[in-house]
Amino acid sequence: MAYVIVEKSGYVGETDGPDFKDYWAALNAMQAQYTPDEIDALHVRIAYDGPEGRTYEV
């Protein structure tokens, strides 16, 4: 189980970035790597890969 930073989430060409053991570590890494405008433009989201598959933050 991991939290994954994903570019183009929900789009063709979705790309997984690094994964983390907890949500807050993933969020801090995403905010350190991307500006708010980049997060919007690149559709960057945090996904949770758990026992029932992948889900995305709201």
ChimeraX attribute file (.defattr): number of C-alpha atoms within 10 A of each C-alpha:
attribute: neighborCount
match mode: 1-to-1
recipient: residues
	/A:1	14
	/A:2	17
	/A:3	25
	/A:4	25
	/A:5	23
	/A:6	21
	/A:7	20
	/A:8	17
	/A:9	18
	/A:10	13
	/A:11	9
	/A:12	7
	/A:13	9
	/A:14	14
	/A:15	14
	/A:16	16
	/A:17	14
	/A:18	12
	/A:19	20
	/A:20	18
	/A:21	12
	/A:22	13
	/A:23	18
	/A:24	11
	/A:25	13
	/A:26	21
	/A:27	17
	/A:28	10
	/A:29	15
	/A:30	21
	/A:31	13
	/A:32	9
	/A:33	11
	/A:34	13
	/A:35	11
	/A:36	11
	/A:37	9
	/A:38	13
	/A:39	16
	/A:40	12
	/A:41	11
	/A:42	14
	/A:43	15
	/A:44	22
	/A:45	22
	/A:46	24
	/A:47	22
	/A:48	22
	/A:49	15
	/A:50	11
	/A:51	7
	/A:52	8
	/A:53	9
	/A:54	13
	/A:55	12
	/A:56	15
	/A:57	9
	/A:58	6
